[in-house]
């Protein structure tokens, strides 16, 4: 077991609340021990990991467990992935200072102090989940994701339990649209998911290259694909790439949260949200996440 020391403030138990509110066979969470387990897909093998909270908000301490038979490079890849997923190196001091200066945000900043999003394990998984979530409520989107994992049928043993594994691009690319339709996907959504996987497999989309691109370059590249628009790219940048200054202003949840936070008599539109959020830069991803979280805890 290895020790990870995130930057304070860091509220790991609170970070688990959002994934706990969504069905997921690919993630095992124990709220009593504040532990998070899942399988990571490395280029060489599938590796199960568990991250457990052993600290406090102002003295954060995480423990990372994974099989001890990994190579040095595999171990380094696991540690890097976990640090990215759990945003252990992000300093939120400036974000908290910026947002706390706005009266409407004071209460939210106090309630969510130390909260960070848990990012998706890899870009392919993230984009597929975002495509699935397009224009669907959270529960149905989560159910469709579960069926995708079931269709993949891959598991890895970890501490006496079989952890389901999110399917690879190669697996999804081999499926027909009809197979996903039999899992309650609409025809169009099935096409978007399978076609995206095929674009990754045949090299039209180089996911590794995205890490070296700006947000704008990623948006330009991905929106050229059928079924991927601005909202999809923005959510992908937030949850898949961990970019800190993204605002999916067309999201109904964001608009409803802004309405509630600012005491508006109507839900603001996309342009109004973008104008209102200009002072939140360069932390609009975190502001977005806090807005979503405010709806869960309302």
C-alpha positions in Angstrom: 0.0 0.0 0.0 1.3 3.4 -1.0 0.6 6.8 0.5 -0.6 9.8 -1.6 -0.7 13.3 0.0 -3.1 15.6 -1.9 -2.9 19.4 -1.5 -5.2 20.7 1.2 -8.1 21.3 1.5 -9.2 17.9 0.2 -12.5 16.3 1.1 -12.4 12.7 -0.2 -15.6 11.4 1.5 -17.5 14.3 -0.1 -15.9 13.5 -3.4 -17.5 10.0 -3.3 -21.0 11.4 -3.0 -21.5 12.1 -6.7 -20.4 8.6 -7.9 -22.5 7.1 -5.1 -25.5 8.8 -6.5 -25.0 6.9 -9.8 -25.3 3.2 -10.5 -21.9 1.8 -11.5 -20.8 -1.8 -11.6 -17.3 -0.7 -12.8 -16.7 1.2 -9.5 -17.1 -0.2 -6.0 -17.4 2.4 -3.2 -17.6 1.8 0.5 -18.9 5.0 2.2 -18.1 3.7 5.7 -14.4 3.2 5.0 -14.3 6.0 2.3 -12.8 3.7 -0.2 -13.0 3.6 -4.0 -12.1 0.5 -6.1 -12.1 0.0 -9.9 -10.1 -1.5 -12.7 -7.7 0.6 -14.8 -6.9 -0.4 -18.3 -3.2 -0.1 -18.9 -1.6 -0.7 -22.3 -0.1 -4.0 -20.9 -2.8 -5.3 -18.6 -5.9 -4.5 -16.5 -5.0 -3.5 -13.0 -7.4 -3.3 -10.0 -6.9 -0.4 -7.6 -8.3 0.8 -4.3 -8.0 4.3 -3.0 -8.9 4.8 0.7 -9.1 8.0 2.8 -6.9 8.1 5.8 -6.8 11.8 6.6 -8.9 14.9 7.1 -9.9 17.9 5.0 -6.9 20.0 6.1 -4.5 17.1 6.5 -5.4 14.9 3.5 -3.9 11.4 3.3 -4.8 8.8 0.7 -3.7 5.1 0.6 -3.4 3.4 -2.8 -3.4 -0.4 -3.1 -2.8 -2.4 -6.2 -1.3 -5.8 -7.1 2.4 -6.1 -6.2 3.4 -8.0 -9.3 3.4 -5.0 -11.6 6.5 -3.8 -13.4 8.1 -0.5 -12.4 6.6 1.2 -15.5 3.1 -0.2 -14.7 3.3 0.9 -11.1 4.3 4.4 -12.3 1.3 4.4 -14.8 -1.1 3.4 -12.0 0.1 6.1 -9.7 0.0 8.8 -12.4 -3.5 7.8 -13.4 -4.8 7.8 -9.8 -3.2 11.2 -9.1 -4.9 12.6 -12.2 -8.3 11.0 -11.5 -8.4 12.3 -7.9 -6.8 15.7 -8.7 -4.3 15.3 -5.9 -2.0 18.0 -7.1 -4.6 20.7 -7.7 -4.4 23.7 -5.3 -7.9 25.1 -4.7 -6.8 28.1 -2.6 -7.2 30.6 -5.5 -10.5 29.1 -6.5 -11.9 29.4 -3.0 -10.6 32.9 -2.6 -12.0 34.0 -6.0 -15.5 32.5 -5.5 -15.9 33.4 -1.8 -15.7 37.1 -2.8 -19.1 36.7 -4.5 -21.9 36.8 -1.9 -24.0 34.3 -3.7 -21.2 31.7 -3.6 -20.2 32.1 0.1 -22.4 29.3 1.4 -21.5 26.9 -1.4 -17.8 27.5 -1.0 -18.1 26.7 2.7 -20.2 23.6 2.2 -18.0 22.2 -0.6 -14.7 23.2 0.7 -12.1 20.7 -0.5 -14.4 19.1 -3.1 -12.9 18.0 -6.5 -14.5 15.9 -9.2 -13.3 12.3 -9.6 -12.2 12.1 -13.3 -12.8 9.2 -15.6 -10.0 6.7 -15.8 -9.2 7.3 -19.5 -10.4 9.5 -22.4 -12.2 6.7 -24.3 -14.3 5.7 -21.3 -15.0 9.4 -20.7 -16.2 10.2 -24.2 -18.4 7.1 -24.4 -20.1 8.0 -21.1 -20.6 11.6 -22.2 -22.1 10.5 -25.5 -24.4 8.1 -23.6 -25.5 11.0 -21.3 -26.6 13.3 -24.2 -30.1 14.4 -23.6 -30.9 11.7 -21.0 -31.6 11.8 -17.4 -28.8 10.7 -15.1 -30.4 7.4 -14.0 -31.2 6.2 -17.5 -27.7 7.2 -18.7 -26.1 5.3 -15.8 -28.3 2.2 -16.7 -27.1 2.3 -20.3 -23.5 2.6 -19.2 -24.1 -0.5 -17.0 -25.4 -2.4 -20.0 -22.4 -1.5 -22.0 -20.1 -2.8 -19.3 -22.2 -6.0 -19.1 -22.0 -6.4 -22.9 -18.2 -6.2 -22.6 -18.3 -9.0 -20.0 -14.7 -8.5 -18.8 -13.8 -8.7 -15.1 -10.7 -8.7 -12.9 -10.3 -10.3 -9.5 -9.5 -8.1 -6.6 -9.6 -9.0 -2.9 -12.0 -11.8 -3.5 -14.4 -9.8 -5.7 -14.7 -9.6 -9.5 -14.6 -6.0 -10.7 -16.3 -5.4 -14.0 -14.1 -3.6 -16.5 -15.2 -0.8 -18.8 -14.9 -2.1 -22.4 -12.0 -1.1 -24.6 -12.3 0.8 -27.9 -11.4 -2.4 -29.7 -14.3 -4.2 -28.1 -16.8 -1.5 -28.8 -15.7 -1.1 -32.4 -16.5 -4.8 -33.1 -20.1 -4.4 -32.0 -23.0 -3.8 -34.3 -25.5 -1.0 -33.8 -28.1 -3.7 -33.3 -26.3 -5.1 -30.3 -26.5 -1.8 -28.5 -30.1 -1.3 -29.5 -30.9 -4.6 -27.8 -29.5 -2.9 -24.7 -32.1 -0.1 -25.0 -29.8 2.3 -26.8 -31.5 4.4 -29.5 -30.3 3.8 -33.0 -28.6 7.1 -33.2 -26.8 6.8 -29.8 -25.7 3.3 -30.7 -24.2 4.7 -33.9 -22.4 7.5 -32.1 -20.8 5.2 -29.5 -19.7 2.5 -32.0 -18.6 5.0 -34.6 -16.5 6.9 -32.0 -14.8 3.6 -31.0 -14.1 2.8 -34.6 -12.6 6.2 -35.2 -10.2 5.5 -32.3 -9.3 2.1 -33.5 -8.6 3.1 -37.1 -6.5 6.1 -36.0 -8.8 8.9 -37.1 -8.8 10.0 -33.4 -5.5 9.8 -31.5 -6.6 10.0 -27.9 -3.0 10.3 -26.7 -2.4 13.4 -28.9 -5.3 15.1 -27.2 -3.2 15.6 -24.0 -0.9 17.9 -26.0 -3.8 20.1 -27.5 -5.5 23.2 -26.2 -9.1 23.1 -25.3 -10.0 24.8 -28.6 -7.9 22.4 -30.6 -9.6 19.4 -28.9 -13.0 20.9 -29.6 -12.2 21.5 -33.2 -11.0 18.0 -33.6 -13.8 16.2 -31.9 -16.7 18.2 -33.1 -15.8 17.1 -36.6 -17.1 13.7 -35.6 -20.8 12.8 -36.0 -22.7 13.0 -32.7 -20.2 15.2 -30.8 -21.1 18.8 -30.2 -20.0 21.6 -27.9 -21.7 20.3 -24.7 -20.2 16.8 -25.3 -16.7 18.2 -25.7 -17.0 20.5 -22.7 -18.1 17.6 -20.4 -15.3 15.5 -21.9 -12.7 18.2 -21.2 -13.9 18.4 -17.6 -14.3 14.7 -16.7 -11.9 13.1 -19.3 -9.1 15.6 -19.5 -9.3 17.4 -16.2 -9.2 20.8 -17.8 -9.9 23.5 -15.1 -11.6 26.3 -17.1 -14.5 24.7 -19.0 -18.2 25.7 -18.7 -20.9 23.5 -20.3 -23.4 26.5 -20.1 -26.0 24.7 -22.2 -26.4 22.0 -19.5 -29.9 22.2 -17.9 -28.5 21.2 -14.5 -26.0 24.1 -14.6 -28.7 26.5 -15.6 -31.0 25.3 -12.8 -28.3 25.5 -10.3 -27.4 29.1 -11.4 -31.0 30.0 -11.1 -31.3 28.7 -7.6 -27.9 30.1 -6.4 -28.6 33.6 -7.7 -32.3 33.6 -6.8 -33.5 34.1 -10.4 -37.2 33.9 -11.2 -36.4 32.0 -14.4 -33.8 29.6 -15.7 -31.0 31.5 -17.5 -30.1 30.6 -21.0 -26.7 29.5 -22.3 -25.4 33.0 -23.3 -26.5 34.5 -19.9 -24.7 31.7 -18.0 -21.6 32.3 -20.0 -21.7 36.1 -19.3 -22.4 35.5 -15.6 -19.5 33.0 -15.4 -16.8 35.2 -17.0 -15.4 36.3 -13.5 -15.1 32.6 -12.5 -12.2 32.1 -14.9 -9.8 30.3 -14.8 -11.8 28.0 -12.5 -15.0 27.5 -14.4 -14.8 23.7 -14.4 -14.7 23.6 -10.6 -17.5 26.2 -10.4 -19.5 24.0 -12.7 -18.9 20.9 -10.6 -20.0 22.8 -7.4 -23.2 23.9 -9.2 -24.0 20.3 -10.1 -23.2 19.2 -6.6 -25.5 21.8 -5.1 -28.4 20.1 -7.0 -27.6 16.7 -5.5 -27.5 18.1 -2.0 -30.5 20.3 -2.4 
